[in-house]
Structures are given as structure tokens and as C-alpha cells.
Amino acid sequence: MILIIGEPGDRHVRHVTARLDARGSPYFLFDPRRYPSSAELTVDYDRTGAVRRFLTCADKRLDLADVRAAWHRARVRPTPAPDVPEDQAWWVAETCARFLSQLYECLDCRWIPERPASASAPLYQEDADPPACAPWAALPVRNQAPSPENKLHQLSVAGRVGFAVPRTLVTNSPERFLDFYDACDGGLISKRAVNLAPRVGGVATRPYTVSARRRDAANSSAVRHAPVMFQEKVPKRLELRVTVVGRRVFAVEIQSQDSYRQQTDWRHHPEYGQSQFYATHVLPEAIERRCVQVVEALGLTFGAIDLILTPDGEYVFLEVNINGQWAYLEDMLALPISDAIAELLIDGTAYLDCTIPATAENPGPGA
């Protein structure tokens, strides 16, 4: 299958589709202006990080795993639905544009002219006034690996090195959301699909991870307006912030379940930053190596990884913050993170051989 990202009225698109029709080559035409109001994108992951991606437009459904070549012709942005409030329209359009770029990055196929890169999306300060007409966020600039900030890519990488990940759905389809809600018996959390905060009444917000509730299912039509990331609610014994510097690993456990306020998102409430909820943590050697492998597979030398330790003793990967905060951990627990960064800057010292044998269950970062 050939994916054409373009406008039906573009004569360049008409010329090429005429030639494809003459040759009997199937193609799927996607106009980004139809997303999210009349097009649906759904990405879902199982607990091993295996992924499925679907695009539905004009009652036609495309399994993106079938795409063997893509032509990125469009120079247009997603268009919010008419009923989106005026102060939210820019956020919806920008969120959708960035999400499209992340999705394109993850499609392993032939690209013309080049595979788009999500890192090229314009990054505005959350407290800055949005421009009247934001630049196109998916301009093709390279044909390399996906950006390390791409959360879709991070989940796949984590699964490849052997981590369990939460069952995950990213969608703007109310129907897919409800199906996932039922499949998880209502035990879901929701997150931003991209790292961009909306403005409400002209004031920048800081959205946190929240539990999906019955009222969210009852108001499922709101999902249509922009992609949302939903994940199964993983039971927690502890949460961990694992800071990787080169091949040094500093693991801190967060007793988030000791406080009702912290149980869903430990950053959300006043207990965040209080030392009684933090302690150093000794990771199993295999988990420590996987943390290093994830960071290296993303092309990084530093990463702050969020994990969950379940009551059954399983370590579940959530995400990597490529420039995550760590000074408060060093101050509270006397961790030598700044020393490790200084040494890495000076001589690039590596402290851990993270090579482990590849197996069917753990094929390694190059698989």
C-alpha cells in the first residue's frame, strides 16, 4: 500500500494518482486538514511493546503496517472542529500536527522526499502567546531514527529490550476509547499525547496524569477533538525515577502509594519533593542494563526513566525524560549524579558493560 499525504485538489497529487491507477497500484490519500475532525488515528501497544497503527478517513481504514511507501506532499496543518473553543483551537491544531509528525517518524517505509522528523516541530514556550498562524510542524528534514523524545518510539524501544510496558492506546476515536475502557474494566489513566500544554482562558496549564472516570466515558465524544494517550492502570508498590548518565545508573524509589494524593501522579500534590517519600533503590542487574540499553537505543547519553514496580515484583517502563530533573534527588539522597555528568563531559567514561545476550524474549536494542 502507498500512503499519499496531500490535498486532493493538488494537481501534483492528481498527476501521480492517475499514474498509480493506470498501473493498478493501491494507494490511500490522507488530507491532514481532515484530522482530527473527520479522520481518526489510533495507535495501541500490548504489554510487550508490540504496536498496531490505524488510520480511518472517509469510511476507509488503513492498517499502517501495510504501508510500503509514503509521499509527504501536504503543506497544510490539521484543522480543529468548528465547535472547538477559540482559545483552544491553536492547541488542538499544534497537538495534532506534532502527533502526526511522531507517527510519521515511526513508519518504517520508503519516504518521498524524506521521512518527517518530529524534532522539527516548532516548540513554543507554554506561557508564550501562540502565533496567529503557526509554521507547518511536519516539514521533512531528515531520514534518520525517530526523535528520542517521541513517546511512541520510546514504548517500542522499551519493549524490544525486554521491558514490560502498560497496554496503551493513543487515539482521537471515541469508539476506540470506549472499547479500551471496557477492556481495562475502567482502570485507565490519561496523559497528553504530546508535550504541549493547553491554555485555558489565556492562562497556561500544566496537565498531569489523571485517572479516567465514568464521566469521561460518558463524555467520550470529547476525545474526537485531539489525540489522547490512555494506559491501563498498573498496580504500584513503588514508582522509580532512574537517572542514566553514560552507563551509570542512579535509581530512586518514590513511595507514592503512601499518600492518596500521590497515587496517580506523584508530581501533582504538595508531597512532591518531600524527602520522606524518597530513598535509593537497588535495581536487579537485568533491569539496570535495560535502562542503559533504552537510553543508548534512543541515541542518548542521559535519560531520566520513569518505572513502576508492581506488587508482584515486575518493573514496568513508562517513559524517558531526555532532560529530566535530578538535582533535588542529589540534594536529598547525596547521589553523585553531577559528578557522573562532569566525568562524562570530561572523558566520556563508561562504567557499565550493558551488553547482554540476545534472546527471543530480549532481542536487544538493534532488533
Disulfide bonds with the S-S distance in Angstrom:
none
